[in-house]
Amino acid sequence: MVKSYIKFLQFILFFVFSSLLSGNIHAQCAGDDGELTVCDIPNLANRSINLYAVLGGTPTAGGTWSDDDESGGLDANTGVLNAHLIRQSRTYRYTYTVNGAAGCTDNSSVVTVTIGGYSGVASNSTQCSANITFNLSEAFNGLFLGPQDYGQWYDNTTNKKVDPVINISELEGDYGFTYTIPAIGTCPEVSSTAVITVVRAPKAGEEINLSLCASDGLSAYKNFDLNNLLAGQDPEGTWRDGNRISTGELTFAGDRFVDIEKIYDRFGEGYYYFGYKVLSQKPICPDDEKVAWIRLEKKLDFTGATVTVNSDICETEIPTANYSVTIKKGPAAIPNGAYYVTFQVSGLNGRTEIASANFNNGTLVFPINPNYFQDVGTYNVNIISIYKTNSLKICANIMGNLSDDLIIYPLPDLDNAKIAQTTTCQNQGALIQISDAVKIGDGIYDLTYNLSGDNQASGQIARVTFTGGNASFTLPPNLSPNPGNAVITITNIIHVISQCSNAANVSGAIVIKHIPYTAALRMQIKNVCFEEPVTVSLTGLGALTDISLSYIVSDNTTSTPLTINLLVSGGNASFIIPSTSASNPGSYAVYIVNLTDNKNGCGVNLSNLSHSFLINAIPAAPSAAPQSFCKVDDATIANLQPNGAQYKWYTSETAATPLDPAYVLQSENYYVKETSAAGCTSPATMISVTINDPAAPELNSEGSGFCGLDNPTILDLTNRTNSPASVVWYDAATNGNLLPSTTPLVQNGRYYGFDFSDATNCISEKSIEVVVSLTNCDAPENLFIPDGFSPNGDGVNDVFVIPDIDFLYPDYVLEIFNRYGSRMYKGFKDKLGWDGINYETSGISNGVAANGVYFYVLHFNKDNKPPRQGRLYLNR
């Protein structure tokens, strides 16, 4: 303002000074250029700045003003500048022009005005992040002058420049932004700061819609979390069922799991909608809801479906033909409705096309452009895919091979074709060969023909297959009953498939020869054994000399056709049936089915000439296994298995004489053969015969002496052999009794040991004889001799016996004397002890010893041991 005031004073002084100048000076009608700086933009005085007052010199009033830099603040009619209307801080030029004034050397002047910056009055603003963006210019207080344009916004948090429009979608909280206009001239930099409070909007997320082919199985979606249909959603939202008919899957507040498999089972394919809503915590932001969908589609199965392109034509029908494609479903149901069918047509004009048509009760029909089919040929129409018009093509429908050929057939034309001359036999078919039919396409045709000459017929039909212009067929045998010559003429040809027909005129010659005479022909075959030759004898061949026979060898299940060339002599011939034709035993029959005279090549089929014969089976080699016998059993041929009148045993495979049944077997190989009732002998089966004879056992170094005090048994004797695990003992060398292992051994007992083999179940032929001694005892230092006994018949101590004396001193002698020196008893081994009877001399009480003291003398008779004396007391 001060500067403007100075400018104003300068203007007044200039005006006064100018008025004092002499009037002879040429005037500057527009005055002089002026300058003005305006910094305090919002000052109301700056709404009406008189630029005329800024001009220097003595401007002439009534001139015109122009806004050279288009500041937008100048009123050109009045020269008043409104700084509030200028939207940018910068320097502007305004030109004052005076036109039509005489004597003016300068009719325009420029006032240069510097507009300082004005950043406006900022105010705080609260925004919802759902607005996505916010224009910071809206943060200024609308009650005040708006800020100038072209300032720069700064983010107070980062102190970085930002655009006026900021993204607030991810912001939440208070954010400061400063709007700054830089200094210009003497005007300082100005700034205004706005605080933007961003309230975070609820986020229902972004939809991730789910498309599933229900036919591929939905078991993985039985507990599907609907949250998977969204991304970036707030967790506190709730789901709702958005379908016209509720699926019933959301059963309580907060439920978010649905069974998609169950939905499909209940409602089938379709769209299923579910809404997720998040409530706003502050009123400035609205609630947010997103609706996601699940699309379930069913795979269509066209397995077994058929495609028919209607229809094949002859080439003459091309100009007027129309075509359609019919698709009929297979076993699987196809819903009625609209479908897109993608198909491909082969050929020069072919391409891929999509047709729209409806399935109705399993059938879909759509027209196909006839321009695809304008020439003779085969055109393939292949169905690539079929989908409902509303399908997302989630499922890969099962298509199979859905295609059909449309054929445009040429007219059959036999022009220039030829029939070769043919020769046949009487009552046999003639091969008719057609060639050079170059105008006939490959395929099946019906020919109409006539016969003339020695055999005649008319209107006969033959079906033939042409390949490369050639075809053939056989004239039926009934059309050549007479030998001689005939002519065949083809009069018409029809293509079987298309029924395209055309007239023809093609002829050829036929020569018919005689056949053999067979009324007297007979056959004979004898039965044989397997692998013997089977000879067939023939009679009644008449004057034939060189023939070929076709015959069948049959075994009632299979038939083998054979052919043989034979020379005939005197009306007879014979041959041998190949072994491969009767390769197994059984019942066979030979049927002669054709006889051909090799001289002219003509034959006759026979139906009643046969003969049966047998090939007797050679018995299979008998089933026999290696056999073993015990030597003691003296086994013979009669003991071998198998046995019976049909079995014979030999010493070698080639031996002719069988062994006598009484032949005693040895350890060697034997061969058995079986002869059948038909006299056929089997191959030999070899077996190995083993005669087992364990060696007799032997005693070890301990020998056969035992001590009777040890109570030895057969087991103790067994343990003294070289085969204690297998030896057995008998009480006689032959026909003895088997002794158990617990049998006590007896003095001088004779025992016969045999070795028994568990492996062969055989006992040794030879044995060992053992005589046992029980006296092999060690004598004690002090032999116990009782000092008395009581022979009173009470069964207790009735006999005076020295224990174990028989085993310790087997050769002992015991003498007992009375006190008078008379011997009362003399004992030794195997004699009972003294029972109180005087056996030596007659004594008192008829030899009965009285109670009292008696004396004994024991003679050991062993190891030079001296006799022992002592006394004993008898007390009855």
Residue pairs with C-beta under 8 A, 6 or more apart in sequence:
1 40
1 43
1 45
3 37
3 186
4 36
4 38
7 34
7 35
7 36
7 54
8 53
10 56
11 34
11 53
11 54
11 55
11 56
14 32
14 56
14 57
14 58
15 58
18 57
18 58
19 58
26 103
26 104
26 105
27 58
27 60
27 101
27 103
27 104
27 105
28 57
28 58
28 59
28 104
28 105
28 106
28 109
29 59
29 60
29 63
29 98
29 101
29 103
29 104
29 106
29 107
30 55
30 59
30 60
30 63
30 96
30 97
30 98
30 104
30 106
30 107
30 108
30 109
31 55
31 56
31 57
31 58
31 59
31 60
31 96
31 109
32 55
32 56
32 57
32 109
33 55
33 56
33 109
33 110
33 111
33 112
34 51
34 54
34 55
34 56
34 109
34 110
34 111
34 112
35 54
35 111
35 112
35 113
35 114
36 49
36 51
36 54
36 111
36 112
36 113
36 114
37 113
37 114
37 116
37 185
37 186
37 187
38 46
38 49
38 83
38 113
38 114
38 115
38 116
38 187
39 116
39 186
39 187
39 188
40 46
40 116
41 83
41 84
41 115
41 116
41 117
41 118
41 145
41 148
42 84
42 118
42 144
42 145
46 82
46 83
46 84
47 82
47 83
47 84
48 80
48 81
48 82
49 80
49 81
49 82
49 83
49 113
50 79
50 80
50 81
51 65
51 74
51 79
51 80
51 81
51 94
51 96
51 111
51 113
52 59
52 61
52 79
52 96
54 111
54 113
55 96
55 109
55 111
56 109
57 109
59 96
59 98
59 109
60 98
60 101
60 104
62 98
63 96
63 97
63 98
63 99
64 76
64 96
64 97
64 99
65 74
65 75
65 76
65 77
65 78
65 79
65 94
65 95
65 96
65 97
66 76
66 94
66 95
66 97
67 73
67 74
67 76
67 92
67 94
68 92
68 93
68 94
68 95
68 110
69 90
69 92
69 93
71 81
71 85
71 86
71 88
71 92
71 113
71 115
72 85
72 86
72 87
73 81
73 82
73 83
73 84
73 85
73 86
73 92
74 80
74 81
74 82
74 94
75 81
75 82
79 94
79 96
81 94
81 113
83 115
84 145
86 92
86 115
86 148
87 148
87 149
87 150
88 115
88 148
88 149
88 150
89 115
89 116
89 117
89 118
89 148
89 150
89 181
89 182
89 184
89 187
90 114
90 115
90 184
91 112
91 113
91 114
91 115
91 184
91 185
92 112
92 113
92 115
93 110
93 111
93 112
93 113
94 110
94 111
94 112
94 113
95 108
95 109
95 110
95 111
96 108
96 109
96 110
96 111
97 107
97 108
98 104
98 107
98 108
99 107
101 107
114 184
114 185
114 186
114 187
115 184
115 187
116 184
116 185
116 187
116 188
116 190
117 148
117 151
117 181
117 182
117 183
117 184
117 187
117 188
117 189
117 190
118 145
118 147
118 148
118 181
118 190
119 147
119 148
119 151
119 179
119 180
119 181
119 190
119 191
119 192
120 140
120 141
120 144
120 145
120 146
120 147
120 148
120 179
120 192
121 140
121 141
121 143
121 144
121 145
121 192
122 139
122 140
122 141
122 179
122 192
122 193
122 194
123 139
123 140
123 141
123 194
124 139
124 194
124 195
124 196
124 197
125 134
125 138
125 139
125 194
125 195
125 196
125 197
126 196
126 197
126 198
126 199
126 284
127 134
127 168
127 196
127 197
127 198
127 199
127 284
128 198
128 199
128 201
128 284
128 285
128 286
129 168
129 169
129 170
129 171
129 172
129 198
129 199
129 200
129 201
129 285
130 169
130 201
130 285
130 286
130 288
131 168
132 167
132 168
132 169
133 165
133 166
133 167
133 168
133 169
134 165
134 166
134 168
134 196
134 198
135 164
135 165
136 153
136 162
136 164
136 165
136 166
136 177
136 179
136 194
136 196
137 147
137 164
139 177
139 194
139 196
140 146
140 147
140 192
140 194
147 179
147 181
147 192
148 181
150 181
151 179
151 180
151 181
152 161
152 179
152 180
152 181
152 182
153 161
153 162
153 163
153 164
153 177
153 178
153 179
153 180
154 160
154 161
154 162
154 177
154 178
154 180
155 161
155 162
155 175
155 176
155 177
156 175
156 176
156 177
156 178
156 193
157 175
157 176
162 177
166 177
168 196
168 198
171 198
171 200
172 198
172 199
172 200
173 197
173 198
174 195
174 196
174 197
174 198
175 195
175 196
175 197
175 198
176 193
176 194
176 195
176 196
177 193
177 194
177 196
178 191
178 192
178 193
178 194
179 191
179 192
179 193
179 194
180 189
180 190
180 191
181 189
181 190
181 191
182 189
183 189
199 282
199 284
199 285
200 285
201 280
201 285
201 286
201 288
202 234
202 237
202 278
202 279
202 280
202 281
202 285
202 287
202 288
203 232
203 233
203 234
203 278
203 288
204 230
204 233
204 234
204 237
204 276
204 277
204 278
204 288
204 289
204 290
205 230
205 231
205 232
205 233
205 234
205 276
205 290
206 230
206 231
206 232
206 290
207 229
207 230
207 290
207 291
207 292
207 293
208 228
208 229
208 230
208 231
208 292
209 229
209 292
209 293
209 294
209 295
210 228
210 229
210 292
210 293
210 294
210 295
211 294
211 295
211 297
211 392
211 394
212 218
212 221
212 260
212 294
212 295
212 296
212 297
212 394
213 297
213 298
213 299
213 394
213 395
213 396
214 264
214 269
214 296
214 297
214 298
214 299
214 395
215 297
215 298
215 299
215 395
216 299
216 395
218 260
218 261
218 264
218 296
219 261
221 259
221 260
221 261
222 259
222 260
222 261
222 262
223 257
223 259
224 257
224 258
224 259
224 260
225 256
225 257
226 239
226 256
226 257
226 258
226 274
226 276
226 292
227 233
227 256
229 274
229 276
229 292
229 294
230 276
230 290
230 292
233 276
233 278
233 290
234 278
236 278
236 279
237 276
237 277
237 278
237 279
238 253
238 254
238 276
238 277
239 250
239 255
239 256
239 274
239 275
239 276
240 250
240 274
240 275
240 276
240 277
241 247
241 248
241 249
241 250
241 273
241 274
242 273
242 274
242 275
242 291
243 272
243 273
245 267
247 258
247 263
247 266
247 267
247 272
249 255
249 257
249 258
249 259
249 262
249 263
250 256
250 258
250 274
258 274
260 294
260 296
263 272
263 294
263 296
264 296
268 296
268 298
269 296
269 297
269 298
270 295
270 296
271 293
271 294
271 295
272 293
272 294
272 295
272 296
273 291
273 292
273 293
274 291
274 292
274 293
274 294
275 289
275 290
275 291
275 292
276 289
276 290
276 291
276 292
277 287
277 288
277 289
278 287
278 288
278 289
279 287
280 286
280 287
280 288
295 392
295 394
297 391
297 392
297 394
297 395
298 395
299 395
299 396
299 397
299 398
300 332
300 334
300 386
300 387
300 395
300 397
300 398
301 330
301 332
301 397
301 398
302 327
302 329
302 330
302 332
302 334
302 386
302 397
302 398
302 399
302 400
302 402
303 330
303 331
303 332
303 398
303 400
304 330
304 331
304 332
304 400
305 327
305 328
305 329
305 330
305 400
305 402
306 327
306 328
306 330
306 402
307 325
307 326
307 327
307 381
307 383
307 402
307 403
307 404
308 325
308 326
308 328
308 404
309 323
309 324
309 325
309 368
309 379
309 381
309 404
309 405
309 406
310 323
310 324
310 325
310 326
311 323
311 406
312 406
312 407
312 408
312 409
312 497
312 498
313 321
313 408
313 409
313 498
314 408
314 409
314 410
314 411
314 498
314 500
315 376
315 408
315 409
315 410
315 411
315 500
316 411
318 373
318 374
318 375
318 408
321 370
321 373
322 367
322 370
323 367
323 368
323 370
323 372
323 373
323 406
324 365
324 366
324 367
324 368
325 341
325 343
325 355
325 365
325 366
325 367
325 368
325 381
325 383
325 404
326 363
326 364
326 365
327 341
327 363
327 364
327 365
327 383
327 386
327 402
328 362
328 363
329 359
329 362
329 363
330 400
333 362
334 359
334 362
335 359
335 388
336 358
336 359
336 360
336 361
337 358
337 359
337 388
337 389
338 356
338 357
338 358
338 388
338 389
338 390
339 356
339 357
339 358
339 359
339 364
339 386
339 387
339 388
339 389
340 354
340 355
340 356
340 385
340 386
340 387
340 388
340 389
341 354
341 355
341 356
341 357
341 364
341 366
341 383
341 385
341 386
342 352
342 353
342 354
342 383
342 384
342 385
342 386
343 352
343 353
343 354
343 355
343 368
343 381
343 382
343 383
343 384
344 350
344 351
344 352
344 353
344 381
344 382
344 384
345 351
345 352
345 353
345 368
345 372
345 379
345 380
345 381
345 382
346 379
346 380
346 381
346 382
347 372
347 373
347 375
347 377
347 379
348 375
349 371
349 372
349 374
350 372
350 379
352 384
355 366
355 368
356 366
356 389
357 364
357 365
357 366
358 364
364 386
368 381
372 379
373 379
373 406
373 408
375 408
376 408
376 409
376 410
377 407
377 408
378 405
378 406
378 407
379 405
379 406
379 407
379 408
380 403
380 404
380 405
380 406
381 403
381 404
381 405
381 406
382 402
382 403
383 399
383 402
383 403
384 399
385 397
385 399
386 397
386 399
387 393
387 397
407 497
407 498
409 441
409 495
409 497
409 498
409 500
410 439
410 441
410 500
411 500
411 502
412 439
412 440
412 441
412 445
412 493
412 494
412 495
412 500
412 501
412 502
413 439
413 440
413 502
414 434
414 437
414 439
414 440
414 490
414 493
414 502
414 504
414 505
414 506
415 439
416 436
416 437
416 438
416 439
417 434
417 435
417 436
417 437
417 440
417 469
417 504
417 506
418 434
418 435
418 436
418 506
418 508
419 432
419 433
419 434
419 488
419 490
419 506
419 507
419 508
420 433
420 435
420 508
421 508
421 509
421 510
421 511
422 430
422 431
422 432
422 433
422 508
422 509
422 510
422 511
423 430
423 510
423 511
423 512
423 513
424 430
424 431
424 475
424 480
424 510
424 511
424 512
424 513
425 480
425 512
425 513
425 514
425 515
425 600
425 601
425 602
425 603
426 480
426 481
426 482
426 483
426 512
426 513
426 514
426 515
426 602
427 477
427 478
427 480
427 481
427 515
427 604
428 477
428 480
428 515
428 602
428 603
429 474
429 475
429 476
429 477
429 480
430 474
430 475
430 480
430 510
430 512
431 472
431 473
431 474
431 475
432 462
432 472
432 473
432 474
432 475
432 488
432 508
433 470
433 471
433 472
434 464
434 466
434 470
434 471
434 472
434 490
434 506
435 469
435 470
436 469
437 466
437 469
437 470
437 471
438 469
440 466
440 469
440 471
440 493
441 466
441 495
442 465
442 466
442 467
442 468
443 465
443 466
443 495
443 496
443 497
444 463
444 464
444 465
444 466
444 495
444 496
444 497
445 463
445 464
445 465
445 466
445 471
445 493
445 494
445 495
445 496
446 461
446 462
446 463
446 493
446 494
446 496
447 461
447 462
447 463
447 464
447 473
447 490
447 492
447 493
447 504
448 459
448 460
448 461
448 490
448 491
448 492
448 493
448 494
449 460
449 462
449 488
449 489
449 490
449 491
450 457
450 458
450 459
450 460
450 488
450 489
450 491
451 457
451 458
451 460
451 475
451 479
451 486
451 487
451 488
451 510
452 486
452 487
452 489
453 484
453 485
453 486
453 487
453 510
454 482
454 483
454 484
454 485
454 486
454 512
455 479
455 480
455 481
455 482
455 484
455 486
455 510
455 512
456 486
457 479
460 479
462 473
463 473
463 496
464 471
464 472
464 473
465 471
475 488
475 510
480 486
480 510
480 512
482 512
483 512
483 513
483 514
484 512
485 509
485 510
485 511
485 512
486 509
486 510
486 512
487 507
487 508
487 509
487 510
488 507
488 508
488 510
489 505
489 506
489 507
490 504
490 505
490 506
490 507
491 503
491 504
491 505
492 501
492 502
492 503
492 504
493 501
493 502
493 504
494 500
494 501
495 501
513 600
513 601
513 602
514 600
514 602
515 597
515 602
515 603
515 604
516 544
516 547
516 595
516 596
516 597
516 602
516 603
516 604
517 542
518 595
518 604
518 606
518 609
520 539
520 540
520 542
521 538
521 539
521 540
521 541
521 592
521 595
521 606
521 609
522 538
522 539
522 540
522 609
523 536
523 537
523 538
523 590
523 592
523 609
523 610
523 611
524 536
524 537
524 539
524 611
525 534
525 535
525 536
525 537
525 590
525 611
525 612
525 613
526 535
526 613
527 613
527 614
527 615
527 616
528 534
528 613
528 614
528 615
528 616
529 615
529 616
529 618
529 678
529 679
529 680
530 584
530 585
530 615
530 616
530 617
530 618
530 680
531 579
531 618
533 576
533 577
533 579
534 576
534 577
534 582
534 588
534 613
534 615
535 574
535 575
535 576
535 577
536 551
536 574
536 575
536 576
536 577
536 590
536 611
537 572
537 574
538 549
538 566
538 572
538 573
538 574
539 571
539 572
540 571
541 547
541 568
541 571
541 572
541 573
542 571
543 571
544 568
544 571
544 597
545 567
545 568
545 599
546 565
546 566
546 567
546 568
546 597
546 598
546 599
547 565
547 566
547 568
547 573
547 595
547 596
547 597
547 598
548 563
548 564
548 565
548 566
548 594
548 595
548 596
548 598
548 603
549 563
549 564
549 566
549 575
549 592
549 594
549 595
549 596
550 561
550 562
550 563
550 592
550 593
550 594
550 595
550 596
550 603
551 561
551 562
551 563
551 564
551 590
551 591
551 592
551 593
552 559
552 560
552 561
552 562
552 590
552 591
552 593
553 559
553 560
553 562
553 577
553 581
553 582
553 588
553 589
553 590
554 560
554 588
554 589
554 590
554 591
555 582
555 584
555 586
555 587
555 588
556 587
556 589
560 580
560 581
561 593
562 577
562 578
562 581
564 575
565 598
566 573
566 575
567 573
577 590
582 588
582 615
584 615
585 615
585 616
585 617
585 618
586 614
586 615
586 617
587 612
587 613
587 614
588 612
588 613
588 614
588 615
589 610
589 611
589 612
589 613
590 610
590 611
590 613
591 609
591 610
592 606
592 609
592 610
593 605
593 606
593 607
594 603
594 604
594 605
594 606
595 603
595 604
595 606
596 602
596 603
596 604
597 603
616 676
616 678
616 679
616 680
617 676
617 678
617 680
618 676
618 680
618 681
618 682
618 683
619 646
619 674
619 675
619 676
619 680
619 681
619 682
620 674
620 682
620 683
621 673
621 674
621 682
621 683
621 684
621 685
622 642
622 647
622 672
622 673
622 674
622 682
622 685
623 642
623 685
624 640
624 641
624 642
624 672
624 685
624 687
625 687
626 687
626 688
626 689
626 690
627 640
627 641
627 687
627 688
627 689
627 690
628 689
628 690
628 691
628 692
628 760
629 635
629 639
629 665
629 689
629 690
629 691
629 692
630 691
630 692
630 693
630 760
630 761
630 762
630 763
631 691
631 692
631 693
631 762
631 765
632 693
632 762
632 763
632 764
632 765
633 639
634 664
635 664
635 665
635 691
636 661
636 662
636 663
636 664
636 665
637 649
637 659
637 660
637 661
637 662
637 663
637 665
637 670
638 661
638 662
639 665
640 649
640 665
640 670
640 672
640 687
640 689
642 672
642 674
646 674
646 675
646 676
647 672
647 673
647 674
648 658
648 659
648 672
648 673
648 675
649 658
649 659
649 670
649 671
649 672
650 657
650 658
650 659
650 670
650 671
650 672
650 673
650 684
651 659
651 668
651 669
651 670
651 671
652 671
653 671
653 684
653 686
655 671
659 670
665 689
665 691
666 689
666 691
667 689
667 690
667 691
668 688
668 689
669 686
669 687
669 688
669 689
670 686
670 687
670 689
671 684
671 685
671 686
671 687
672 684
672 685
672 687
673 681
673 682
673 683
673 684
673 685
674 681
674 682
675 681
675 682
676 682
692 757
692 760
692 762
693 762
693 764
693 765
694 726
694 755
694 756
694 757
694 760
694 762
694 763
694 764
695 755
695 764
695 766
696 753
696 754
696 755
696 764
696 766
696 767
696 768
697 721
697 722
697 723
697 727
697 753
697 754
697 755
697 764
697 767
697 768
698 721
698 722
698 768
699 720
699 721
699 722
699 768
699 770
700 720
700 721
700 722
702 720
703 720
704 717
704 720
704 770
704 771
704 772
704 773
705 772
705 773
705 774
705 775
705 776
706 712
706 716
706 717
706 745
706 772
706 773
706 774
706 776
707 774
707 775
707 776
707 777
707 778
707 807
708 747
708 774
708 775
708 777
708 804
708 806
708 807
709 777
709 804
709 807
709 808
710 716
711 744
712 744
712 745
712 772
712 774
713 741
713 742
713 743
713 744
713 745
714 729
714 739
714 740
714 741
714 742
714 743
714 745
714 751
715 741
715 742
716 745
717 729
717 745
717 751
717 753
717 770
717 772
718 724
718 727
718 729
718 741
718 753
721 727
721 753
721 768
723 755
726 755
726 756
726 757
726 758
727 753
727 754
727 755
727 756
728 738
728 753
728 754
728 755
728 756
728 763
729 738
729 739
729 743
729 751
729 752
729 753
729 754
730 736
730 737
730 738
730 739
730 751
730 752
730 753
730 754
730 767
731 737
731 739
731 750
731 751
731 752
732 752
733 752
733 767
733 769
736 752
739 751
745 751
745 772
745 774
746 772
746 774
747 772
747 773
747 774
747 775
747 806
748 771
748 772
748 773
749 771
749 772
750 769
750 770
750 771
750 772
751 769
751 770
751 771
751 772
752 767
752 768
752 769
752 770
753 767
753 768
753 770
754 763
754 764
754 766
754 767
755 763
755 764
756 762
756 763
756 764
757 763
774 807
775 806
775 807
775 808
775 810
777 804
777 807
777 808
779 808
779 809
779 860
779 862
779 863
779 865
780 808
783 802
783 805
783 808
783 868
784 802
784 803
785 802
785 856
785 858
785 868
785 870
785 872
786 800
786 801
786 802
786 872
787 870
787 871
787 872
787 873
788 872
788 873
788 874
788 875
789 797
789 798
789 799
789 800
789 834
789 836
789 872
789 874
789 875
790 796
790 797
790 798
790 874
790 875
790 876
791 798
791 799
791 800
791 835
791 836
791 874
791 876
792 798
792 876
798 835
799 832
799 833
799 834
799 835
800 816
800 833
800 834
800 835
800 836
800 872
800 874
801 832
801 833
802 814
802 833
802 858
805 812
805 814
805 829
806 829
806 830
809 860
809 861
809 862
810 829
810 862
811 828
811 829
811 861
811 862
812 828
812 829
812 858
812 859
812 860
812 861
812 862
813 826
813 827
813 828
813 858
813 859
813 861
814 825
814 826
814 827
814 828
814 834
814 856
814 857
814 858
814 859
815 823
815 825
815 826
815 856
815 857
815 859
816 823
816 824
816 825
816 826
816 827
816 834
816 854
816 855
816 856
816 872
817 823
817 824
817 854
817 855
817 856
817 857
818 824
818 843
818 849
818 852
818 854
818 855
819 852
819 853
819 854
819 855
822 840
822 841
822 843
823 840
823 841
824 834
824 838
824 839
824 840
824 843
824 849
824 854
825 834
825 837
825 838
825 839
825 840
826 839
826 840
827 833
827 834
836 848
836 849
836 874
836 876
837 847
837 848
837 849
838 847
838 848
838 849
839 847
843 849
844 850
849 874
850 874
851 874
851 875
851 876
852 873
852 874
853 871
853 872
853 873
853 874
854 871
854 872
854 873
854 874
855 869
855 870
855 871
855 872
856 869
856 870
856 871
856 872
857 867
857 868
857 869
858 867
858 868
858 869
858 870
859 867
860 866
860 867
860 868
